[in-house]
Amino acid sequence: MHMPLQLYTVTQAGLALLAACLGEIAVAQTSVPSLQGIYTCVDGTGRKITSDRPIAECMDRVQREINPSGTVRRVVPPQLTPPERAALEEKEKVAAEVRAREDEDKRRDRALLLRYPSRELHDKERAEALSQVGEVIKASNKRSQELAEQRKAINADLEFYKDTPGRAPASLKRRLEENDSSVAMQKRFIVEQDAEKKRVNQRFDVELGKLKQLWAAAGVAAQGKPAPAPVAVKK
């Protein structure tokens, strides 16, 4: 089977054009300079080494990756030994913990300043907290007085058995034991509430010391009013 002359001519021309394009692409690829950098370093003997990849002889020292233009693309730090890496990680961990604590302190300071923008509000809340504890102590003291009255009645009943206490009824003995237990419990409770009053005052004292610094930084006077501007002295 013979190919028509016209079709054969077109095919030959297309092949020639394709070959020319491929040739130009190949020439262009060979003419483009490599974008890969060159690694350079000075080893332990003072010998300068260059390579197209990281240099094994200089893993323990700084290497530089150089661009084809001769500029430094990047500095490759030395590889750390396991102990050095562990020490670096521990140092970074400690630094991160310090930053976290500082951020938490700042967050607490902002919250404290928002809650108590003035000394007046802080003093008011201290008084309310102490008043609540005082009410609890007052109720406990009242209960202690009631128990004292109950004890008088129990003692009066025990008078009948002062010569023969072993003959006292079990119910009377039980009332005495319960009274003693309740009195001891109320005494412990009052001691705990007195300690709570001290804790409340200590907490507010610590807060007040911090708030004075925050108020001063914010330009707020201790009474809750803006701090007065300094008066210029006439010369």
C-alpha positions in Angstrom: 0.0 0.0 0.0 1.5 3.3 -1.1 1.0 6.5 1.0 -0.2 9.6 -0.9 2.6 12.0 -1.7 0.9 14.9 0.0 0.3 13.0 3.3 3.9 11.7 3.2 5.3 15.2 2.8 3.2 16.5 5.8 4.3 13.7 8.0 7.9 14.2 7.2 7.6 17.9 8.0 5.9 17.2 11.3 8.6 14.8 12.4 11.3 17.3 11.5 9.6 20.0 13.5 9.2 17.7 16.5 12.8 16.7 16.4 13.8 20.4 16.3 11.7 21.2 19.3 13.1 18.3 21.3 16.6 19.4 20.5 15.9 23.0 21.7 14.5 21.6 24.9 17.6 19.5 25.5 19.9 22.4 24.8 17.9 24.6 27.2 18.0 22.0 29.9 21.8 21.7 29.7 22.3 25.4 29.6 20.2 26.1 32.8 22.6 26.2 35.8 21.9 23.8 38.7 20.0 25.4 41.5 21.4 23.0 44.1 23.8 24.7 46.6 27.3 23.8 47.4 28.2 22.8 51.0 31.5 24.1 52.4 33.2 23.8 55.8 36.6 23.6 57.4 37.3 20.2 59.1 39.2 19.5 62.3 42.6 19.6 60.5 41.9 23.0 59.0 41.2 21.6 55.5 38.4 23.3 53.5 36.0 20.9 52.0 33.2 21.4 49.5 30.5 19.1 48.3 27.1 19.0 46.6 25.6 17.4 49.8 26.1 17.8 53.6 29.7 16.9 54.5 30.1 13.9 56.8 33.5 15.1 58.0 31.9 18.3 59.3 28.8 17.0 61.0 30.3 18.2 64.3 30.8 21.8 63.1 29.1 24.6 61.2 28.6 24.1 57.4 27.4 26.7 54.9 25.3 26.1 51.9 26.4 28.4 49.1 24.1 29.5 46.2 25.4 29.2 42.6 25.8 33.0 42.8 28.2 32.7 45.7 26.0 34.0 48.4 25.2 32.0 51.6 21.9 30.3 51.3 21.8 29.0 54.9 24.0 28.0 57.8 23.8 24.4 58.8 24.4 24.0 62.6 26.4 21.1 63.9 24.6 17.9 64.8 24.3 17.4 68.5 25.4 14.4 70.4 22.6 12.6 72.4 23.7 14.2 75.7 23.9 17.7 74.1 20.4 17.2 72.5 19.0 16.1 75.8 20.5 19.1 77.5 19.1 21.4 74.8 15.6 19.9 75.1 15.7 20.2 78.9 16.7 23.9 78.5 13.9 24.5 76.1 11.4 22.8 78.3 12.4 24.9 81.3 12.2 28.1 79.2 8.7 27.0 78.0 7.6 26.4 81.6 8.9 29.8 82.7 7.0 31.5 79.8 3.9 29.6 80.7 4.1 30.7 84.3 4.7 34.3 83.3 1.7 34.2 81.0 -0.5 32.7 83.8 0.7 35.4 86.2 -0.3 38.1 83.7 -3.7 36.5 83.1 -4.3 36.3 86.9 -3.2 40.0 87.3 -5.6 41.1 84.6 -8.5 39.1 86.2 -7.6 40.5 89.6 -7.6 44.1 88.3 -10.9 43.6 86.5 -12.5 42.2 89.7 -11.1 44.9 91.9 -10.7 48.2 90.0 -10.6 50.1 93.3 -9.5 49.7 96.9 -13.1 50.4 98.0 -14.4 47.2 96.3 -11.6 45.1 97.7 -12.2 46.3 101.2 -16.0 45.7 100.8 -15.5 42.1 99.7 -13.0 41.5 102.5 -15.6 42.7 105.0 -18.3 40.5 103.5 -16.1 37.4 103.6 -15.2 38.1 107.3 -18.8 38.7 108.1 -19.8 35.3 106.7 -17.2 33.6 108.9 -18.4 35.7 111.8 -22.0 34.6 111.4 -20.9 30.9 111.4 -18.9 31.5 114.6 -21.8 33.3 116.2 -24.1 30.3 115.4 -21.5 27.9 116.8 -21.3 30.0 120.0 -25.0 29.9 120.4 -25.0 26.1 120.0 -22.3 25.9 122.6 -24.5 27.9 125.1 -27.4 25.5 124.4 -25.1 22.5 125.1 -24.0 24.2 128.4 -27.6 24.5 129.4 -28.2 20.8 128.5 -25.2 19.9 130.6 -26.7 21.7 133.7 -29.8 19.6 133.3 -27.8 16.4 133.0 -25.7 17.3 136.0 -28.9 17.9 138.0 -30.2 14.4 137.1 -26.8 12.9 138.0 -27.1 14.4 141.5 -29.5 11.5 142.4 -26.7 9.1 141.6 -23.6 10.9 143.0 -23.1 8.2 145.7 -23.9 5.3 143.3 -23.0 6.5 139.8 -23.0 3.0 138.5 -26.8 2.9 139.1 -27.4 5.8 136.7 -29.7 4.9 133.8 -28.1 4.1 130.5 -30.2 6.8 128.8 -28.7 9.4 131.2 -25.2 8.2 130.6 -25.9 8.3 126.8 -27.1 11.9 127.1 -23.9 12.8 129.0 -21.7 11.2 126.3 -23.5 12.9 123.5 -23.3 16.3 125.2 -19.5 15.9 125.8 -19.1 14.9 122.1 -21.1 17.8 120.9 -19.3 20.3 123.1 -15.9 19.0 121.8 -17.1 19.2 118.2 -18.2 22.8 118.7 -14.9 23.8 120.2 -13.0 22.3 117.3 -15.4 24.0 114.8 -14.8 27.4 116.4 -11.1 27.0 116.3 -11.3 26.1 112.6 -13.4 29.2 111.9 -10.9 31.4 113.7 -8.2 29.9 111.5 -10.5 30.6 108.5 -10.7 34.3 109.5 -6.9 34.4 109.5 -6.7 32.8 106.1 -9.3 35.2 104.7 -7.3 38.2 106.0 -4.0 36.8 104.7 -5.5 36.2 101.2 -6.9 39.7 101.0 -3.6 41.2 102.4 -1.7 39.4 99.6 -4.2 40.5 97.0 -4.0 44.1 98.3 -0.2 44.1 98.0 -0.5 43.0 94.4 -3.4 45.3 93.6 -1.5 48.3 94.8 1.2 47.6 92.2 -1.5 47.1 89.5 -3.4 50.2 90.5 -0.3 52.2 90.4 0.6 50.9 86.9 -2.9 51.6 85.7 -2.9 55.1 87.2 -5.6 54.3 89.9 -5.2 55.7 93.4 -5.7 53.4 96.4 -9.1 55.0 97.1 -10.4 54.0 93.7 -10.1 57.4 92.1 -7.8 58.2 89.2 -4.4 59.2 90.4 -3.9 63.0 90.3 -1.6 64.4 87.7 1.7 65.9 89.1 1.5 69.6 89.6 4.1 71.7 87.8 6.2 73.8 90.0 6.6 77.4 88.9 10.1 78.7 88.8 
